[in-house]
């Protein structure tokens, strides 16, 4: 763990068991964290923190003189910048959520795997520690596949960790392209799953295909079933079964999914004996499940089963701080995959992207970047392909409600060419927050042409 050397500040561990403190010290030392301070009593910790800074605190909730949760609140109130990893022997969702709401950045259930504790400490320091500005921002989420520094996204991941002790179903919602599968993987990684992460897209499949794909079949179950087949639910044993596009699942299949969730068992096609499953069920959709419920297209009992832990991924337009981060991330990836040097991009490209609504979200931005890198030959990255896609979209000048604003509303009668040009320039500058380069790109002209128009107030066309 190279990040251990990034800060000389100690990792503090509080546990009433002296032997456990020795084990923690040896474990962390073996992973490159040499500066470890230990306490058996929380009362000894507070004076230490008042005179010394720390990189992270590992707090066992079992304390001799005070409730661990009460002590956690005291620590967070007095030292709000200190990241706290809570350890407990209780796998209770309510307690985990309570601790996370109180300010803990992670919640681990005993027995704890060595790598799990080390990863939690490293993640805590990256998220909240004093060296966060020196670290790679792509690691800020604590999950390498999720590139973000947006606070609502980080809070979402914090909540995912809070319920990692639960094996109840997880529902992930969000628009197309926001990365719901990445969040499903985050649920899998943060939990106690020992098995594989298995993905199934259930959109448009009939009940037979759904049953055969998930549950498998016995030999001779139907014409052509010459060999027995294990379904994907067996492949996900001990792990996570991720069902994407759950809003498209047919009613006959909904009954079987409900039985799987409630009874933890299923029937392979052609079998009279149910098979058991311990796979964690995670589902995702871009549909309004409550609306489907009201329309009678989703079973009420299944709906409430799926909504036990619900996480909504915000669209890209609501987290503008991530756009430059994702731009850099995709430029690096695209250049590496195409065997090219990572190109520089013009200074006004981020502003242009930040003023676009991205109906396709992160997936759309990725496609734009890959297209631009594929066409790039030398020098600074061209914004032509970005401008083409953004300029041709009705969402380029959309307001907050997503509806196209009309340039005609400012005129009592049909405008002249000069009046229309003046209004277009004003609107482009307003949306670009005064950045002439971005405004020029939106208008499809050069920056020099825009400067000349503003200076001479002469027609552009």
C-alpha positions as a Python dict, from the first residue, in 0.01 Angstrom:
ca = {
    (1, 'X'): (0, 0, 0),
    (2, 'X'): (195, 297, -126),
    (3, 'X'): (-49, 542, 26),
    (4, 'X'): (67, 437, 370),
    (5, 'X'): (385, 627, 313),
    (6, 'X'): (200, 936, 192),
    (7, 'X'): (133, 1056, 546),
    (8, 'X'): (337, 1026, 868),
    (9, 'X'): (27, 1065, 1084),
    (10, 'X'): (-65, 761, 1297),
    (11, 'X'): (-355, 524, 1258),
    (12, 'X'): (-525, 500, 1599),
    (13, 'X'): (-693, 177, 1712),
    (14, 'X'): (-929, 152, 2013),
    (15, 'X'): (-1025, -194, 2142),
    (16, 'X'): (-1074, -322, 2497),
    (17, 'X'): (-896, -649, 2410),
    (18, 'X'): (-518, -612, 2455),
    (19, 'X'): (-443, -919, 2242),
    (20, 'X'): (-650, -779, 1955),
    (21, 'X'): (-455, -452, 1973),
    (22, 'X'): (-132, -647, 1931),
    (23, 'X'): (-278, -834, 1633),
    (24, 'X'): (-395, -508, 1473),
    (25, 'X'): (-52, -351, 1518),
    (26, 'X'): (124, -651, 1358),
    (27, 'X'): (-127, -668, 1073),
    (28, 'X'): (-100, -300, 983),
    (29, 'X'): (278, -310, 1011),
    (30, 'X'): (287, -602, 767),
    (31, 'X'): (96, -386, 518),
    (32, 'X'): (328, -86, 547),
    (33, 'X'): (144, 110, 817),
    (34, 'X'): (414, 142, 1079),
    (35, 'X'): (282, 437, 1279),
    (36, 'X'): (2, 278, 1487),
    (37, 'X'): (-119, 406, 1826),
    (38, 'X'): (-345, 182, 2037),
    (39, 'X'): (-580, 241, 2333),
    (40, 'X'): (-791, 4, 2543),
    (41, 'X'): (-1015, 280, 2680),
    (42, 'X'): (-1186, 557, 2488),
    (43, 'X'): (-1114, 799, 2769),
    (44, 'X'): (-743, 777, 2689),
    (45, 'X'): (-804, 858, 2326),
    (46, 'X'): (-959, 1204, 2353),
    (47, 'X'): (-661, 1370, 2529),
    (48, 'X'): (-432, 1216, 2265),
    (49, 'X'): (-640, 1354, 1977),
    (50, 'X'): (-651, 1699, 2137),
    (51, 'X'): (-273, 1725, 2126),
    (52, 'X'): (-195, 1509, 1817),
    (53, 'X'): (-340, 1467, 1467),
    (54, 'X'): (-424, 1123, 1332),
    (55, 'X'): (-471, 977, 984),
    (56, 'X'): (-763, 749, 1079),
    (57, 'X'): (-935, 594, 1381),
    (58, 'X'): (-1037, 227, 1407),
    (59, 'X'): (-1301, 205, 1680),
    (60, 'X'): (-1441, -118, 1830),
    (61, 'X'): (-1792, -47, 1960),
    (62, 'X'): (-1729, -263, 2269),
    (63, 'X'): (-1578, -21, 2521),
    (64, 'X'): (-1551, -72, 2898),
    (65, 'X'): (-1677, 263, 3029),
    (66, 'X'): (-1903, 409, 2761),
    (67, 'X'): (-2128, 301, 2472),
    (68, 'X'): (-1928, 274, 2150),
    (69, 'X'): (-2197, 464, 1957),
    (70, 'X'): (-2203, 743, 2214),
    (71, 'X'): (-1825, 765, 2202),
    (72, 'X'): (-1836, 775, 1821),
    (73, 'X'): (-2066, 1079, 1838),
    (74, 'X'): (-1826, 1253, 2077),
    (75, 'X'): (-1528, 1188, 1851),
    (76, 'X'): (-1709, 1310, 1540),
    (77, 'X'): (-1837, 1623, 1716),
    (78, 'X'): (-1492, 1718, 1846),
    (79, 'X'): (-1283, 1595, 1551),
    (80, 'X'): (-1507, 1614, 1240),
    (81, 'X'): (-1214, 1576, 997),
    (82, 'X'): (-1096, 1245, 1150),
    (83, 'X'): (-1211, 939, 946),
    (84, 'X'): (-1353, 666, 1171),
    (85, 'X'): (-1380, 295, 1082),
    (86, 'X'): (-1621, 119, 1318),
    (87, 'X'): (-1581, -248, 1412),
    (88, 'X'): (-1867, -449, 1563),
    (89, 'X'): (-1962, -809, 1633),
    (90, 'X'): (-2326, -728, 1552),
    (91, 'X'): (-2446, -766, 1192),
    (92, 'X'): (-2739, -529, 1244),
    (93, 'X'): (-2843, -294, 967),
    (94, 'X'): (-2997, -41, 1209),
    (95, 'X'): (-2676, -11, 1407),
    (96, 'X'): (-2466, 17, 1090),
    (97, 'X'): (-2688, 292, 951),
    (98, 'X'): (-2687, 469, 1288),
    (99, 'X'): (-2306, 469, 1298),
    (100, 'X'): (-2276, 594, 940),
    (101, 'X'): (-2523, 872, 1009),
    (102, 'X'): (-2326, 963, 1320),
    (103, 'X'): (-2020, 1016, 1101),
    (104, 'X'): (-1837, 684, 1061),
    (105, 'X'): (-1690, 632, 715),
    (106, 'X'): (-1704, 251, 728),
    (107, 'X'): (-1862, -30, 932),
    (108, 'X'): (-1696, -373, 954),
    (109, 'X'): (-1845, -692, 1099),
    (110, 'X'): (-1638, -941, 1299),
    (111, 'X'): (-1471, -1168, 1210),
    (112, 'X'): (-1283, -928, 983),
    (113, 'X'): (-1053, -1044, 705),
    (114, 'X'): (-708, -886, 715),
    (115, 'X'): (-735, -735, 369),
    (116, 'X'): (-1082, -601, 451),
    (117, 'X'): (-951, -397, 747),
    (118, 'X'): (-647, -268, 559),
    (119, 'X'): (-863, -168, 262),
    (120, 'X'): (-1109, 12, 491),
    (121, 'X'): (-830, 213, 656),
    (122, 'X'): (-676, 303, 323),
    (123, 'X'): (-1016, 399, 183),
    (124, 'X'): (-1090, 615, 489),
    (125, 'X'): (-766, 806, 452),
    (126, 'X'): (-825, 861, 82),
    (127, 'X'): (-1181, 983, 136),
    (128, 'X'): (-1134, 1203, 440),
    (129, 'X'): (-769, 1205, 545),
    (130, 'X'): (-534, 1507, 544),
    (131, 'X'): (-350, 1393, 230),
    (132, 'X'): (-661, 1362, 12),
    (133, 'X'): (-554, 1645, -219),
    (134, 'X'): (-226, 1466, -292),
    (135, 'X'): (-392, 1143, -394),
    (136, 'X'): (-521, 1033, -730),
    (137, 'X'): (-876, 1177, -752),
    (138, 'X'): (-991, 866, -939),
    (139, 'X'): (-946, 675, -614),
    (140, 'X'): (-1163, 917, -417),
    (141, 'X'): (-1469, 694, -430),
    (142, 'X'): (-1292, 401, -268),
    (143, 'X'): (-1400, 185, -566),
    (144, 'X'): (-1152, 200, -859),
    (145, 'X'): (-1426, 154, -1123),
    (146, 'X'): (-1629, 454, -998),
    (147, 'X'): (-1463, 784, -1089),
    (148, 'X'): (-1613, 1065, -882),
    (149, 'X'): (-1547, 1344, -636),
    (150, 'X'): (-1907, 1460, -621),
    (151, 'X'): (-2035, 1474, -265),
    (152, 'X'): (-2375, 1317, -334),
    (153, 'X'): (-2201, 1027, -511),
    (154, 'X'): (-1959, 981, -221),
    (155, 'X'): (-2250, 985, 22),
    (156, 'X'): (-2425, 721, -189),
    (157, 'X'): (-2120, 495, -170),
    (158, 'X'): (-2101, 560, 203),
    (159, 'X'): (-2460, 436, 238),
    (160, 'X'): (-2377, 127, 32),
    (161, 'X'): (-2099, 42, 277),
    (162, 'X'): (-2337, 103, 567),
    (163, 'X'): (-2571, -178, 454),
    (164, 'X'): (-2293, -414, 346),
    (165, 'X'): (-2377, -638, 643),
    (166, 'X'): (-2726, -701, 501),
    (167, 'X'): (-2816, -973, 252),
    (168, 'X'): (-3155, -821, 171),
    (169, 'X'): (-3224, -728, -195),
    (170, 'X'): (-3075, -404, -328),
    (171, 'X'): (-3250, -182, -584),
    (172, 'X'): (-3042, 60, -792),
    (173, 'X'): (-3225, 319, -1002),
    (174, 'X'): (-3105, 590, -1237),
    (175, 'X'): (-3117, 710, -1593),
    (176, 'X'): (-2963, 517, -1880),
    (177, 'X'): (-2585, 546, -1882),
    (178, 'X'): (-2523, 656, -1523),
    (179, 'X'): (-2334, 336, -1438),
    (180, 'X'): (-2584, 132, -1239),
    (181, 'X'): (-2388, -191, -1296),
    (182, 'X'): (-2076, -30, -1143),
    (183, 'X'): (-2278, 47, -831),
    (184, 'X'): (-2408, -310, -825),
    (185, 'X'): (-2045, -423, -829),
    (186, 'X'): (-1976, -180, -543),
    (187, 'X'): (-2252, -351, -342),
    (188, 'X'): (-2088, -686, -419),
    (189, 'X'): (-1737, -570, -325),
    (190, 'X'): (-1840, -396, -4),
    (191, 'X'): (-2034, -698, 123),
    (192, 'X'): (-1925, -1034, 253),
    (193, 'X'): (-1974, -1219, -74),
    (194, 'X'): (-1734, -1506, -133),
    (195, 'X'): (-1861, -1598, -477),
    (196, 'X'): (-1881, -1440, -821),
    (197, 'X'): (-2061, -1131, -947),
    (198, 'X'): (-2303, -1258, -1215),
    (199, 'X'): (-2496, -1024, -1445),
    (200, 'X'): (-2821, -1102, -1630),
    (201, 'X'): (-3014, -857, -1848),
    (202, 'X'): (-3378, -959, -1821),
    (203, 'X'): (-3522, -708, -2070),
    (204, 'X'): (-3746, -868, -2329),
    (205, 'X'): (-3692, -1231, -2225),
    (206, 'X'): (-3992, -1463, -2196),
    (207, 'X'): (-4057, -1676, -1891),
    (208, 'X'): (-3898, -1993, -2033),
    (209, 'X'): (-3575, -1815, -2127),
    (210, 'X'): (-3570, -1638, -1788),
    (211, 'X'): (-3617, -1966, -1599),
    (212, 'X'): (-3368, -2161, -1809),
    (213, 'X'): (-3104, -1886, -1791),
    (214, 'X'): (-3133, -1836, -1418),
    (215, 'X'): (-3239, -2172, -1283),
    (216, 'X'): (-3116, -2417, -1547),
    (217, 'X'): (-3288, -2742, -1647),
    (218, 'X'): (-3278, -3116, -1606),
    (219, 'X'): (-3199, -3348, -1896),
    (220, 'X'): (-3514, -3401, -2102),
    (221, 'X'): (-3695, -3104, -1945),
    (222, 'X'): (-3808, -3001, -2293),
    (223, 'X'): (-3747, -3098, -2654),
    (224, 'X'): (-3378, -3045, -2730),
    (225, 'X'): (-3266, -3050, -2365),
    (226, 'X'): (-3023, -3336, -2420),
    (227, 'X'): (-2795, -3238, -2133),
    (228, 'X'): (-2863, -3095, -1790),
    (229, 'X'): (-2769, -2731, -1745),
    (230, 'X'): (-2681, -2534, -1433),
    (231, 'X'): (-2837, -2188, -1431),
    (232, 'X'): (-2659, -1865, -1353),
    (233, 'X'): (-2807, -1861, -1003),
    (234, 'X'): (-2582, -2157, -922),
    (235, 'X'): (-2284, -1973, -1068),
    (236, 'X'): (-2363, -1686, -829),
    (237, 'X'): (-2361, -1914, -522),
    (238, 'X'): (-2208, -1727, -230),
    (239, 'X'): (-2184, -1417, -446),
    (240, 'X'): (-2414, -1166, -613),
    (241, 'X'): (-2678, -1207, -885),
    (242, 'X'): (-2733, -875, -1062),
    (243, 'X'): (-3057, -851, -1263),
    (244, 'X'): (-3048, -549, -1493),
    (245, 'X'): (-3358, -388, -1650),
    (246, 'X'): (-3580, -541, -1381),
    (247, 'X'): (-3863, -307, -1483),
    (248, 'X'): (-3900, -513, -1803),
    (249, 'X'): (-3951, -847, -1625),
    (250, 'X'): (-4272, -1028, -1721),
    (251, 'X'): (-4530, -1106, -1453),
    (252, 'X'): (-4490, -1485, -1476),
    (253, 'X'): (-4118, -1444, -1411),
    (254, 'X'): (-4184, -1199, -1127),
    (255, 'X'): (-4350, -1481, -931),
    (256, 'X'): (-4037, -1696, -960),
    (257, 'X'): (-3809, -1411, -861),
    (258, 'X'): (-4028, -1342, -558),
    (259, 'X'): (-3996, -1705, -447),
    (260, 'X'): (-3619, -1688, -490),
    (261, 'X'): (-3602, -1378, -269),
    (262, 'X'): (-3847, -1499, -4),
    (263, 'X'): (-3763, -1868, 21),
    (264, 'X'): (-3402, -1865, -109),
    (265, 'X'): (-3490, -2153, -337),
    (266, 'X'): (-3586, -2217, -700),
    (267, 'X'): (-3700, -2495, -933),
    (268, 'X'): (-3482, -2589, -1231),
    (269, 'X'): (-3694, -2666, -1537),
    (270, 'X'): (-3808, -3030, -1528),
    (271, 'X'): (-3732, -3074, -1158),
    (272, 'X'): (-3975, -3145, -875),
    (273, 'X'): (-3719, -3076, -603),
    (274, 'X'): (-3631, -2714, -519),
    (275, 'X'): (-3266, -2612, -500),
    (276, 'X'): (-3134, -2369, -239),
    (277, 'X'): (-2959, -2041, -318),
    (278, 'X'): (-2759, -1801, -102),
    (279, 'X'): (-2687, -1550, -379),
    (280, 'X'): (-2734, -1182, -289),
    (281, 'X'): (-2996, -1031, -522),
    (282, 'X'): (-2922, -685, -667),
    (283, 'X'): (-3150, -535, -933),
    (284, 'X'): (-3141, -218, -1141),
    (285, 'X'): (-3377, -21, -1364),
    (286, 'X'): (-3420, 313, -1536),
    (287, 'X'): (-3798, 274, -1511),
    (288, 'X'): (-4032, 418, -1248),
    (289, 'X'): (-4120, 105, -1051),
    (290, 'X'): (-4387, 285, -852),
    (291, 'X'): (-4553, 384, -1178),
    (292, 'X'): (-4536, 23, -1303),
    (293, 'X'): (-4692, -85, -973),
    (294, 'X'): (-4982, 158, -1019),
    (295, 'X'): (-5030, 33, -1377),
    (296, 'X'): (-5052, -327, -1255),
    (297, 'X'): (-4735, -427, -1441),
    (298, 'X'): (-4534, -501, -1127),
    (299, 'X'): (-4640, -722, -839),
    (300, 'X'): (-4689, -528, -516),
    (301, 'X'): (-4524, -796, -299),
    (302, 'X'): (-4219, -804, -528),
    (303, 'X'): (-4196, -424, -532),
    (304, 'X'): (-4171, -400, -154),
    (305, 'X'): (-3921, -685, -141),
    (306, 'X'): (-3696, -511, -393),
    (307, 'X'): (-3714, -174, -217),
    (308, 'X'): (-3547, -290, 104),
    (309, 'X'): (-3224, -102, 20),
    (310, 'X'): (-3279, 155, -256),
    (311, 'X'): (-2997, 362, -409),
    (312, 'X'): (-3059, 625, -678),
    (313, 'X'): (-2761, 722, -895),
    (314, 'X'): (-2781, 1092, -992),
    (315, 'X'): (-2749, 1191, -1360),
    (316, 'X'): (-2424, 1341, -1486),
    (317, 'X'): (-2580, 1686, -1533),
    (318, 'X'): (-2631, 1706, -1155),
    (319, 'X'): (-2264, 1643, -1078),
    (320, 'X'): (-2068, 1881, -1298),
    (321, 'X'): (-1762, 1843, -1074),
    (322, 'X'): (-1716, 1492, -1218),
    (323, 'X'): (-1707, 1595, -1583),
    (324, 'X'): (-1341, 1701, -1597),
    (325, 'X'): (-1245, 1399, -1387),
    (326, 'X'): (-1428, 1164, -1625),
    (327, 'X'): (-1287, 1345, -1928),
    (328, 'X'): (-932, 1282, -1802),
    (329, 'X'): (-1019, 923, -1710),
    (330, 'X'): (-1164, 836, -2051),
    (331, 'X'): (-884, 1017, -2238),
    (332, 'X'): (-629, 805, -2051),
    (333, 'X'): (-820, 482, -2113),
    (334, 'X'): (-896, 553, -2478),
    (335, 'X'): (-536, 650, -2556),
    (336, 'X'): (-402, 337, -2384),
    (337, 'X'): (-647, 106, -2563),
    (338, 'X'): (-573, 264, -2902),
    (339, 'X'): (-196, 271, -2854),
    (340, 'X'): (-177, 650, -2869),
    (341, 'X'): (-30, 921, -2648),
    (342, 'X'): (-287, 1090, -2429),
    (343, 'X'): (-380, 1414, -2612),
    (344, 'X'): (-411, 1758, -2455),
    (345, 'X'): (-750, 1923, -2483),
    (346, 'X'): (-836, 2294, -2526),
    (347, 'X'): (-911, 2489, -2209),
    (348, 'X'): (-1270, 2564, -2313),
    (349, 'X'): (-1370, 2198, -2365),
    (350, 'X'): (-1465, 2133, -1999),
    (351, 'X'): (-1693, 2438, -1991),
    (352, 'X'): (-1859, 2327, -2313),
    (353, 'X'): (-1925, 1983, -2163),
    (354, 'X'): (-2046, 2126, -1831),
    (355, 'X'): (-2314, 2324, -2014),
    (356, 'X'): (-2448, 2015, -2191),
    (357, 'X'): (-2725, 1808, -2030),
    (358, 'X'): (-2590, 1464, -2130),
    (359, 'X'): (-2913, 1265, -2182),
    (360, 'X'): (-2692, 956, -2221),
    (361, 'X'): (-2495, 1043, -1906),
    (362, 'X'): (-2149, 891, -1846),
    (363, 'X'): (-2188, 643, -2131),
    (364, 'X'): (-2248, 932, -2374),
    (365, 'X'): (-1942, 1122, -2251),
    (366, 'X'): (-1730, 809, -2288),
    (367, 'X'): (-1848, 764, -2648),
    (368, 'X'): (-1763, 1128, -2727),
    (369, 'X'): (-1413, 1096, -2584),
    (370, 'X'): (-1337, 765, -2758),
    (371, 'X'): (-1454, 908, -3091),
    (372, 'X'): (-1237, 1217, -3046),
    (373, 'X'): (-928, 1012, -2953),
    (374, 'X'): (-981, 773, -3246),
    (375, 'X'): (-986, 1069, -3488),
    (376, 'X'): (-698, 1252, -3318),
    (377, 'X'): (-363, 1260, -3501),
    (378, 'X'): (-144, 1532, -3350),
    (379, 'X'): (-144, 1849, -3144),
    (380, 'X'): (-437, 1955, -2928),
    (381, 'X'): (-751, 1740, -2929),
    (382, 'X'): (-1011, 1873, -3170),
    (383, 'X'): (-1346, 1975, -3025),
    (384, 'X'): (-1518, 1934, -3363),
    (385, 'X'): (-1673, 1595, -3282),
    (386, 'X'): (-1785, 1719, -2938),
    (387, 'X'): (-1937, 2029, -3096),
    (388, 'X'): (-2109, 1821, -3365),
    (389, 'X'): (-2278, 1595, -3110),
    (390, 'X'): (-2367, 1873, -2868),
    (391, 'X'): (-2473, 2118, -3137),
    (392, 'X'): (-2706, 1868, -3303),
    (393, 'X'): (-2880, 1785, -2977),
    (394, 'X'): (-3194, 1959, -2858),
    (395, 'X'): (-3055, 1936, -2505),
    (396, 'X'): (-2761, 2166, -2573),
    (397, 'X'): (-2960, 2477, -2479),
    (398, 'X'): (-3216, 2309, -2256),
    (399, 'X'): (-3328, 2467, -1934),
    (400, 'X'): (-3350, 2295, -1598),
    (401, 'X'): (-3684, 2141, -1686),
    (402, 'X'): (-3531, 1976, -1994),
    (403, 'X'): (-3755, 2164, -2238),
    (404, 'X'): (-3611, 2364, -2527),
    (405, 'X'): (-3603, 2737, -2461),
    (406, 'X'): (-3741, 2948, -2742),
    (407, 'X'): (-3546, 3246, -2874),
    (408, 'X'): (-3874, 3389, -3002),
    (409, 'X'): (-4008, 3480, -2658),
    (410, 'X'): (-3804, 3801, -2649),
    (411, 'X'): (-3976, 3944, -2958),
    (412, 'X'): (-4328, 4073, -3009),
    (413, 'X'): (-4296, 4004, -3382),
    (414, 'X'): (-4078, 3790, -3605),
    (415, 'X'): (-3714, 3905, -3550),
    (416, 'X'): (-3479, 4039, -3814),
    (417, 'X'): (-3152, 3856, -3887),
    (418, 'X'): (-2958, 4115, -3687),
    (419, 'X'): (-3192, 4082, -3387),
    (420, 'X'): (-3178, 3702, -3398),
    (421, 'X'): (-2798, 3704, -3419),
    (422, 'X'): (-2771, 3941, -3123),
    (423, 'X'): (-3001, 3723, -2914),
    (424, 'X'): (-2814, 3402, -3008),
    (425, 'X'): (-2484, 3557, -2903),
    (426, 'X'): (-2631, 3682, -2576),
    (427, 'X'): (-2782, 3343, -2495),
    (428, 'X'): (-2461, 3157, -2581),
    (429, 'X'): (-2257, 3391, -2359),
    (430, 'X'): (-2510, 3356, -2077),
    (431, 'X'): (-2508, 2977, -2088),
    (432, 'X'): (-2126, 2975, -2115),
    (433, 'X'): (-2100, 3208, -1814),
    (434, 'X'): (-1920, 3466, -2027),
    (435, 'X'): (-1661, 3224, -2170),
    (436, 'X'): (-1624, 3337, -2531),
    (437, 'X'): (-1448, 3019, -2644),
    (438, 'X'): (-1736, 2800, -2526),
    (439, 'X'): (-1994, 3041, -2666),
    (440, 'X'): (-1819, 3041, -3005),
    (441, 'X'): (-1821, 2659, -3009),
    (442, 'X'): (-2193, 2657, -2934),
    (443, 'X'): (-2256, 2904, -3215),
    (444, 'X'): (-2042, 2707, -3461),
    (445, 'X'): (-1802, 2993, -3534),
    (446, 'X'): (-1444, 3072, -3442),
    (447, 'X'): (-1358, 3265, -3129),
    (448, 'X'): (-1204, 3540, -3345),
    (449, 'X'): (-1529, 3576, -3541),
    (450, 'X'): (-1722, 3613, -3216),
    (451, 'X'): (-1473, 3870, -3087),
    (452, 'X'): (-1505, 4067, -3409),
    (453, 'X'): (-1884, 4056, -3387),
    (454, 'X'): (-1882, 4179, -3028),
    (455, 'X'): (-1629, 4452, -3105),
    (456, 'X'): (-1784, 4588, -3424),
    (457, 'X'): (-2144, 4485, -3360),
    (458, 'X'): (-2158, 4380, -3727),
    (459, 'X'): (-2349, 4084, -3876),
    (460, 'X'): (-2170, 3748, -3864),
    (461, 'X'): (-2334, 3584, -4162),
}
